[in-house]
Amino acid sequence: MTNIYNKVVVRMISFLLPLSTFLFTACADLDYTEETTRDEAWTYDYFENGIKNLVYDVYAQVYNNEFDANSAYFLASATDEAQYALEAGAVNSYVNGGWSAANPYDRTWTKAYTAIADINTYLEKLDEADISDWQYNPDYSKWVSQMELFPYELRFLRAYFYFELFKTYGDVPLVTTTLTNGQANNIERTPAERIVKFIVDECDAVAPYLPVSYITEVNSEIGRATRVAAFALKARTLLYAASPLHNPTGDKTKWAKAAEACKYILDNAATWDLKLSTYGSLWGHDAFFNAELIFGLGRGESNAFEMANYPVGVENGSSGNCPTQSLVDQYEYQDNGETFGHRYPGNIDLNEVDPYEGLDPRFALTVVKNGDEWPTNGAQKKAIETFVGGFNGAPKYGATPTGYYLRKYVDGSCVTTADNQTSRRHTWILFRLGEFYLDYAEAVFNATGSANDNTYGLTANEAINVLRNRADIQMPTFTEDGEAWMERYERERLVELAFENHRFWDVRRWKKGAQYFKTIQVASISSSLTLTRSTVTRQWDDKFNFYPIPQTELKKNPNLTQNPGWQ
């Protein structure tokens, strides 16, 4: 346990963003040597390359990218959203039996506790930090202003990492101080309810001290913890805590707390200058500045994600996460709300009918289908052929196994040819306003027992219809109630939040893995353009609702216990 709870490590950090640019910053040097002369006292007495970089180093750890070499960040291919095109993809271990306590295929435990250990150390050291020797530096007043915020930012980040641990493992050790090696190697797991209370209490405590926006703060940096992000973390935590996986008795008071926390965000969105955006502008070069974004991860210019997810046949394309027919079947038609899978449940002759005409506009913004011109850059733009023998289809190695390719999050303007490549900025969404309309709807439905109950000033149906009535979406409204409502809600949540790393966790907290993940539908298109469905069977066991505690941690600490089914 020494290497997790009780260690300060040296890393290259990501970045926080001045409004004018994206930039990388090197981390503070805690590898104290005579050669560097940067001892611990220097680090905590110097702001610019000392204290500030320690804090930014913690921000860098938020980006988990478990499988960036293979699945380009997504867990989607471990769900019914997608199938990873290459068998060697590490994400396939979730569905082919390669997952175990000895081989957990996850960095959450290590990364979260490393970050938490750093935060605990920094919080204790910041109380003693003294930069007064720099009082004549022209930036001294700015440094002091930023240092006043750092403790609250660090506490938010610690709460964020505890949410990641809670949703992943359930009960986890709660550590809020630096530990000796002996203490670290004997700590026990804390009940999940106490972890939830800690997260909620921390969010409530730090929110009043965090700015709503950093635009008017020192250096106008963005990407840092805000008051809105703290309330968003609180609301999502309470939603998870109220869900069946963590609330087996169905305690309605837990759902009520989640509903109230979500409603607070919706009620104050305009005051915080938050508003729903068009769906397609949620990603792309300027997405970090989208008015719907609450907390996101900005990345500098690159085309690596495009190379990982462009279709085979597009130069340097590797297919990546290919949307499934199961996902496509959930999109509704604009005329009456009937789903694709209901209207076309069998094979489809694409010569005679266009089954995609009139679908929810979010489909075309999320999925690349046969015949679409993709990518959009002039150097590579071409009609995609996913049919057998087509330029982007089987039997080419790595061609889509599902009949579709991914569009959402992929920037089609990136050129990936051997020469004259271009790159674009990318933003991964952690929290956005649209999520909380859905979270609120789910919470208030379960708290009141009705999708039309107005106890909280907004019914569940009204909340969802706000999303569906956006000018660029315009889908038939929700009017259902009871079990029919819940079925349609789960479909709407899948469609709206597709490929935003919600589905993997939503299905687990609902305890519906066997229903959604055990089998998926994929499509193949023959050379004569007949779309044929087939079923892919995947491994699912209810023990998958929680990750296994890594075996290496159990060996270090005899007081840790394994999650059920993983022994």
N, C-alpha and C positions, 0 to 999 in steps of 0.2 A: 504493500500500500504506500510505501515511501514515495514511489514515483508518481502518485496521483494526488493524494490529499496534502502533501507536505513538500511540494517541489516548485521552485521558480525556474523556468526554463527560458532559453533564448530562442526566439523564432524571428522570421521575417514577417512583418505585419502587413495587413491589407492597407486600406486607406479610409480616411474620412474626407469628405469632399468640400473644398471651397466652391462657391457658386460658379466660379469661372473655369474650373478645370477638374479633372480627375488626376490624382497623383498618388504615388507610392511613397511610403516613409519607412526607413529602417527602424528596427526596434531598439530599445535601450539596451545597452550592454551590461548584463549582470554577470558576465563571465570575468570576474575580477582577477586581474593579473598585474604584475609589475609593469608589463609592457604597455598595457592600455592605460594604466593609472586611474582607471574609472572604478573606484571602489564604491561600496554601498552608500557611503556618505555623499559622494559626488553625485550619484544617481538621484538621490532624494533632495539634494540641494540645488539641482540644476533643472530648470523647467523644460526648455525646448527639446533637448535630446535626452532628457532623463525622465522626469515624472510624466510628461505628456505622452511619450512613446510607450511607457508602461501601460497607460490606460488604453491607448490605441491598439496595443498588442492584444488586449482582451477582446476588443471589438473584432479583431481579425479572426478570433476563434469561433465567432457566431456562424461563420460559413462552414458547414460541416462537410460538404462535398464528399460523401462516403465513397463514391465509385466514379470519380470524375474521369478516370482513365478509360472507363468502359461505358457507363450509362449516362454520362454527362449530367450528373447531379440528381437526376430523378429517381424516385422510388416507384414511379408510375408503372414500370414493367413488372413490379411485384404485385400489381393490382389488376383489376379488370379493365383498366384504362388502356393498357398497352402491352405489347410483347416485344422484348428486346431482340433485334434481328440476328445478332451473333450469339452462338451458343456459349462462347467463352466469356460473355459479359458477367461480371461478378454479381450483378443484381439477380441473375438467374438462380443463385444459391437459395434465395427465398422460396423458390417454387419447385426446385428439383431435388431437395433433400440434402443439400450441401451445407445446411445451417445447423450449428450446434454450439454448446457452451464453449467447446474447445476451438471452434471456428466461427465466431459470432458474426463476422462480416459487418461490423458496425464500430464506429469510433465514438459513439455518444458518451459511453461511460468514461473513457479515457479523456476525451476532449473536454467534457463538461467539468469533470473533477479537477483537471489541470487548470482550467479557467477559474473555477471556484477557489482553488488554493491560491492562485495568483491574486484574485480579488481580495480574499481575506488578508493576505499579506499586505497588499497595497493600502487597504483601508486602515490597517493598524499603523502603517508607516506614514501615511499622509497626515495623520494627526500630529506627527512629530516633524514633518517636513518644514524646512525654513529656507525660503529663497530671498530673504531680505538682503543678502549680499548683492543682489542684482537690482536693487531699487533704483539705480540710476540708468538702467537700460531703458531705452525708449518704449519697449514693449512690456515693461514691468506691470503696468496696470492691467493690461490685457491678460497677462499670465495669472495674476491674482484672481481676476474674474473667472477665468476658466477653472482654476483650482477650486473655487467655491462650488462649482457644479460637479466636479469629478466624483466625489463620494456618492452623490445621488445617482449618477450615471452607472457607477460600479455596482451599486446595490440593485439597480434595475437589471443589469446584465446578470448578476448572480441569481436573481429571481427567474430570469429568462432561462438560464441553464438548468435551474431546478425544475422548471416546467418541462424541458426536454427530457430530463431524467424521469420525472413522474410519468409522463405519457409513454415512455419507453419501457420502464421497469416496474412501475407501481411504487412499492415501498423502497426507499433508498436512504442511505445515511444522510442526515442533515448536519452539515458542518459549517459553522459560521466564524470560526477562529482558526488560527494556525495551530497545528498539532505537532507533538513530538512523534518520532517514529513509532514508539510503543503505543501511543494513543491511536495513531492512524491505522495500525495493524490489528486493532481490537474493537474498532467501532462497529455498531450494530445498525441494521436497517430501521428507519423511522417510518411509522405508519403513514400511508399516503394522505390521509386526512390532515395530518400535521404538516406535511409538505405543502398541501394546498393552502392551508391557513397561513403558512409562512409566506408563500408567494403573494397571496392577496394582501396580507398585512404590509409587506414591503412595497407593493405597488401603491397602496393607499398612502404610505408614509412618504414616499419620494415624489409622487406626482405633483404636489403643490410647489415643490422646489425646482422642478424641471420646466424649461420653457416650452411653450406650445410649438414654437419654431425657432430655429437657430439663425434665421435670415437676419434678424436684428441683433444677434449675439456677436461676440468677438470673432472676427474672420469669416463670419457668415457660413460656417461649416454646416454641412448637412450630413445625414446618415447617422447622427448620434441619437441617443435616447431622448425622447420627448415626453411631455405630460400625456399626450394622446397615446403614445406607444405603451405607457404604463397602464392606462385604463384598458387598452386593447388586450394586453397580456392578462390582466385581471379577468376580463370578460371571457376570454377563451379558456383560461384555467377553470373557471367556474362551470363553463359548459361541459368540459371534459369530466369534471368532478361529479356532475349531475347525471352523466350518461350511464347506461346499464353496466358497463364494465366496472365502474367505480361506485355505482349506486344500485346494488342488486335489489334493494327493497323498494326502489322507485320513489324515494322520498321527494315529495313535490316541493318541499321548502328549498331543496338544492336547486331545482329547476327555477324556482322563483328568484333566487339570488342571481342566477345566470341571466335571467330575463331582465332584471333591474340593471345589471352591469352593462348589458348590451344596449338597453334603452338609453342609458346615460350617454353613450357614444353617439347614438342616432340623434338625440335631442340637442347635443352640443356641436354636432358636425359643422353647421354653418358658422358658429362662433369661432371654430378652429380653422375655418377656411377649407374644410374638407367637402368634397362633392363627388358624386358619381361621374365617371368619365365614360367615353365611348369604350366599348369592349376592346377593340383592336389597339387602342393607345395605351393599354396596360403594360405592354412590352414594346421594346424598340429602343432606338438610340437615345431618346429623350424621356424615357419612362420614369427615370428617377425624379423628375420634376412634375409628375402627374399629380393632380389635385386629389385623387382618390387614395394615393399611397400613404399609409401611416408609418410603416417601417419596412425598409427594403435593403437589399444588399447590392450595391453598385459595383460593377466590375469595369475595368478599363477596356480599351478597344482590343477586340480579338475576333477571330472567326473559328475558334476551336469548337464552339458549340454547334456551329453550322456544319463543320466537317463531320461531327459526330452524328448529326441528324438529317443532313441532306440525303436524298435518295441515292442508292447505288445507281451508277450511270452518270450522275452529276459528278464532275471531276472532284476527287477527294472526298466524296460523300460516303458515309458508312451506315446509313439507314437508321441506326440507333433505336429510339423508342417509337415503335409503330403502333398507332391507335388501333384498337380492336373493333370488330363488328359489334361486340357487346356494348362498347361505348357509343358507336354510331346509332345503334338501335334505340338509345335513350333520347335522342334528339326528337323534338316534336315538330309537327307541321304548323305553319302559321295560320292555316285556314280553320282548323278545329282542335288543335292540341293533341291529335292522335300521334303516337310515336312511330318512328321509322320501322321498328321491329314489329309493331302491330299491323301496320299497313302492308308491309312486305315481309312476312314471316319465313318465306321459303326462298328458293332460287329465283333470280331475277335476270331476265333477258334485257341487257342494257341497250340492245338495238331497238327495242320496242318501247321502252319506258325509261324516263329519267327519274329515278326514285329520290334524287337529291333536290329536285326542284321544289321550292317552297319550304325547305327545312329552316328551322331556327337559324338566324344569321350567325350565331356563335359556332355552328358547325363549320362553315366555310372559313372562319377565322382560326379554327383549331386543327382542322384535318385537311390533308392533301389527298385528293382522290384521283382516280384514273381520268386523264384528260385535262387536269388543271395545268396551267402554265406556271411552272415553279422550277427554280427560284425566280425572283422577280428582276434580278439584275440583268441588264442587256447582254452581258457576256455569256450567260449560262441559261437564259430563259428558254424554256422548251416545254411542249406538252408532255406531261408525265404519263408513262405507259406502265401500269402495274399488272397488265394481263400477261399470261404465260407467253414467253417469247418476246415480250415488249422490252423496250430499251431500259426500263427500270424494274423489270419483273423477273420472276423465276424463268429459267434455272440459274440465273446469275448468282454467284455466291454472295450472301449477305442481302439479297433482295428482300423486300418486305414479306414477312410470313403472315401478314394479316390482310393484305389488300390495300393498305393505306400508309401514308407517311405523315409525319408531324409538321404542323405549321406554327402552332402557338409557341411563343418564346423564340422561335427561329427567325432570324432576320434575313429575309430573302434578298436583301440588297447586298449582302456580303458575297464577294467574289472569291471562290476557293480554287481557282485554276493554279497551275504550277507557277505561272508568271502573272504579274499585275494583280496580286491578291489585294483585297480590301478588308477592313475590319470595322466593327461597330461596338459601341458601348452596350452593356447588358445590365439589366436589373432583375434580381430575383425577389419576388414578393414574399414578405413575411406576414405583414398585416395590411389589409386594405379595407376601405369602408364597405364595399359590397359584401364581404364575408359576414359583417355584423348584422346586416339585414337578415341573412340566412340563420345565423346563430340565434338572433332574437326570435325569429319565427319558430325555430325548433324548441327553444326554451319556454316561450309563452304557451305554445301548444301543449307541452307536457306539464306545465305548471297549472294550467286552467282546464285541460281536457278538451279544449275546443279551438279550432282554427279561426273562429269568428268571435271569440270572447274579447271584449274591449277593456278589460280590467286595467291594463297598463297604458291605455290611450292609443294603442295601435294593435290591430289584430294580426295574427300570424299571416293570414291571407293578404292583408294590406301591405305587410312588410315585403313579402315575396313579390307582390305585384309592382312595387316600386322598381325592382330590378327588371322585371319583364316589360315594364312600360317605358323603359329608356328609348329615346328616339331612334337609336340604331338597332334596337332589338324588336320591340313591338310584337310580343307574343301573347296569345290568349291568356286571360287572367285565371288565377286560382280561385275556385269557389268551393272545393271539396272540404270534407271534414272527416274525422275518424280515421280508420285504417287506410282508406283511399287517399286521404291527405298525406299521411306519412309516406306512403309508397311514392306519390308524386313529388313530395318534398325531397326524398332521397335522390330521385332522378334529377331534380332541379339543381341540387347541391353538386352532384357529379358534373353536370353540364357547365354550370357557372364557374366552378373552381377547378375544372379539368387541368391537370398537369401543374397544379400549384402545391403539390405535396400535401393535400388534405385527404384524398381517398384512402391511402394506406392506413391512416390513423382513424378516419371516420368509421370505417367498417369494423375496425377493432373495438372502438369504444361502444359501438352498437351491438357488439357480439354477433355479427352476421357474416363472419368469414366463410362459413360453409355455404351460405346462400350466394355470395357474390364472387368468392375467390377460388372455389374448388374447381369450377369449370368456366371457361370463357369461350365466346364465339369469335371465330376469325373467318375471313372470306378469302376466296381465291377467284380470280377472273380468268376464264379460259380464253384462248386465242380467238374464239368466236364471240367473245364478250358476254358470256353468261356468268353471273356472280353466283357462286355456290358457297353455302355456309358449311362450316365444320366445327367440331367441338374439340377444344384442347383441355385435357385434364391436368390439373396441378395438385401438388401436395398441399393439404391444409389440415392442421390440427389445432384445436382450441388453445393449446399451449402457446400458439403463435401470437395470441393477443398481447402477451408480454414477451420482451426479449429475454434471453438467458443472461444471467449475470456471468461475465467472462470467467472462464475457469481459472485463468491466471490470478484473478482477484480473490477467488475462493481459496486458492492455495496460500495466498499471503495472509489472509485474515480468517481464522477459524470461526469468528462470530458472524460472518456473512452466511446467509442461507440462500439456496437456489430457488428460482421461481418454479411453481408446480409444473411437472411434466418434463423439465429439463435436467433432472438429476441424472 
